Amino acid sequence: MIARIYERFVRRLFHFYWRMTRGMTLGVQGLVIDGDGRIFLIKHSYVNGWHLPGGGVEPGETLLEALARELREEGNIEVTAPPVLHSMFHNRSVSQRDHIAVFIVRSFRQDRPPQRNYEIIDHGFFPADALPPDTTAGARARIAEVLHGKPVTQLWSGG
């Protein structure tokens, strides 16, 4: 009994230490592709360019739970079949500790377009060969990897 209590205490102490010394952030993004091969992109109020929808994974949340939440919040998109993990990426533009899991979403329902709000100021489905000019390099790299078989990189910006 005392050994279990000690083990839990030590484990929590180590986790606290690791969080302070090795903490990292983890996010998810969805490459949502409709039946016509168009890609769903969003435009935020606080950063430039068009992005894949997604965001941070909250404590206690799985990657798939975070993806479902973010797609619902940002695109009124409900995932209807398990998404496929494309890859994990290191996003050094944010910090040396930021990582993004990208999932391919082909089965979904969007019964109405999302409402614009303080965070998402624009959205839409775009043909892969006619993306908005200010689509981010990271989004363009993920689209090229999935749709055109470009090599997958480990870095978010593609290089």
C-alpha positions, -999 to +999 in steps of 0.1 A: +000+000+000+027+025+010+048+014-020+018+023-044+014+057-027+051+063-030+051+052-067+023+076-075+040+105-057+073+098-075+056+094-108+038+127-104+069+144-093+088+132-124+059+143-146+060+177-131+097+179-136+095+167-172+067+192-179+088+221-166+120+210-184+108+192-215+073+206-221+060+206-256+029+218-272+008+195-294-017+204-320-039+188-346-050+199-380-073+183-405-068+181-442-105+180-450-112+169-486-147+169-500-162+146-527-150+170-555-114+169-542-117+204-527-098+214-496-114+231-466-094+261-454-099+288-428-087+323-422-080+335-386-085+370-373-051+369-355-027+355-382-023+360-419-031+335-446-053+306-451-048+275-429-059+240-424-085+239-396-072+227-362-057+238-329-042+227-296-048+194-279-063+201-244-052+182-213-070+149-210-080+150-247-070+125-273-057+136-307-090+124-324-111+142-298-092+174-303-095+171-341-133+165-339-137+195-315-116+218-337-133+208-369-167+213-353-157+247-338-140+261-369-159+245-398-191+230-385-177+198-397-186+165-381-163+136-388-183+105-399-155+079-402-121+076-386-096+100-401-062+088-412-031+101-396-009+116-423+021+125-402+036+144-373+054+177-379+078+199-359+066+235-361+097+256-353+081+288-364+061+288-331+087+274-307+112+246-305+085+226-286+056+227-310+043+196-328+013+191-351-005+159-360-022+161-394-051+139-402-068+133-436-105+137-433-126+124-463-158+113-445-176+141-429-209+160-427-213+198-429-250+205-427-244+243-429-214+266-433-199+278-401-207+313-388-179+338-390-168+349-355-140+367-337-116+339-344-126+326-379-132+354-403-134+334-435-136+298-447-143+277-478-136+247-499-110+253-526-098+232-556-063+220-549-050+237-580-067+270-572-059+277-535-060+313-523-027+330-530-020+336-493-024+299-483+004+292-459+035+272-468+027+245-443-008+240-456+005+239-492+031+214-482+006+190-465-018+193-495+011+185-520+021+155-498-013+140-497-027+148-531+005+148-552+027+123-534+054+148-525+079+136-499+067+140-463+090+163-443+094+164-406+092+202-404+058+220-407+070+246-433+083+218-455+120+224-451 
